[in-house]
Amino acid sequence: MRTIVKYVMLDLLKNRIVMGYTLLLLVISFGMFSIDANSTKGVLSLMNIALIFVPLISIIFSTIYVYNSAEFIELLVAQPLKRKALWLSIYCGLALSLSLAFLIGVGLPVLIYESSATGLVLVISGLFQTLIFTGIALLASVKTRDKARGIGVSILTWFAFTLIYDAIVMLLLFQFSDYPLEKPMIALTMLNPVDLSRILILLKLDISAMMGYTGAVFSDFFGGKLGMLVSAIVLLLWAMVPVWFSVKQFQRKDL
Amino acid sequence: MLIASNVTKTFGKLKALDNVSVTCNKGQTIALIGPNGSGKTTLIKTMLGMVVPDSGFITFDQHNILHSWHYRERIGYMPQIGRYPDNMTIAQVMDMMKDIRKSNVLDEDLVKEFKLPALAQKKMRTLSGGTRQKVSASLAFLFNPDVLILDEPTAGLDPLSSEILKQKIIAEKEKGKLILITSHILSELDDLVTEVIYMQDGKLQFHKSIEQLQQDTGQVKLTQAIAHVMKTH
């Protein structure tokens, strides 16, 4: 497995898009921190980058990469290699290089300007988004044979997690505003890795006081040890479950 | 050595393989013949584990190949259309394969005879179809495998290279390896094969030794024998 990871990594590190992505993140991060002397504002802006832009790039780039590696995959399945190992190697290669890009592009500036617990939560959340959306990309590309459709599915998935899901939650909130919704809200948040990460970061920023009663309930749950543990487990599950399903699918795929 | 039992595979509505059972033994050179779309390549791909059959199973040395991968160390496969990562050079592809197989005994006869070292730094996407075929052939023979599976090996090769490849196949046949070839150029197979498998519409029509086929059809040449078969089927 290490051999294949090596070849995928070598290919990706030479890739111009990964390099451009790293540079872009670096420029944005330094820019955000230098605009304002208050680095908390920088963290807030970077949060949106880490929770919207990073998932988008991770999911689209990974989907396209897997489709473009069709020849590579076809060549290697006829070789004495485990299919599972081959697929996981591609995932590891992608996840490692995109994480590296994020660590350099966002981790480094955060370390310089805001090396606090908040900064750490931001970087960890961004890393999780990279892992999660790379995994979803692999699932999307193994399920659909057609490249254009696969990319479409990926973009829609990203839309669903960053926009549509929030809209539905809002709708529910207004429709059922007469009922106590705090506990169901926590459950709903768990179902979306982007929302979950956002709340974790916002709570670290201590502006949850502005979020009213729901904010207090969130702060009570996610601020505690149990909440942290549950959130970490949920994010880990989000990173592992799609990949696991894609492996199952790839093992039965005809090439 | 390589046995397929009641293998069935459907792609949507198309039955690519319909209850196919074949037995391939060591030392045989088998021609896989049939019209286009008769399931030859699908059969080969199921043997390599690239296509998973809907029902039936395939064994390699008495071991079911499902979920197994070690057996592929002993197979050299030359695909019909060799597809390679576009931005890798010939040398990089070769090195990667050596890295994966980790075999010390290399058979570089074909690499030398096809003069591939002179092209080693060329990217795969710039290669002509014939040169790709040469790379595929060299890779199939490189690790000195016990079983060779060649899907249309001479398609796209110039006459000289085609002859080099044919001589190499004969040399390997003499070493007692199992060789499976599909080809539409039957005249080429004449002095090569010992057995013939004939497929049509995903069904196995017959599996006979060449002597048996000559006897049954009354023809000496494979071309005529198969033409005779095609007319009567």
Interface residues (C-beta under 8 A of the other chain):
Chain A: T3 I4 Y7 D11 S69 A70 E71 F72 E74 L75 L76 V77 A78 Q79 P80 L81 K82 R83 Q251 R252 K253 D254 L255
Chain B: F11 K45 L48 G49 M50 V51 V52 H67 W69 H70 Y71 R72 E73 I75 Y77 P79 R83 Y84 P85 D86 N87 V93 M96 M97 D99 I100 R101
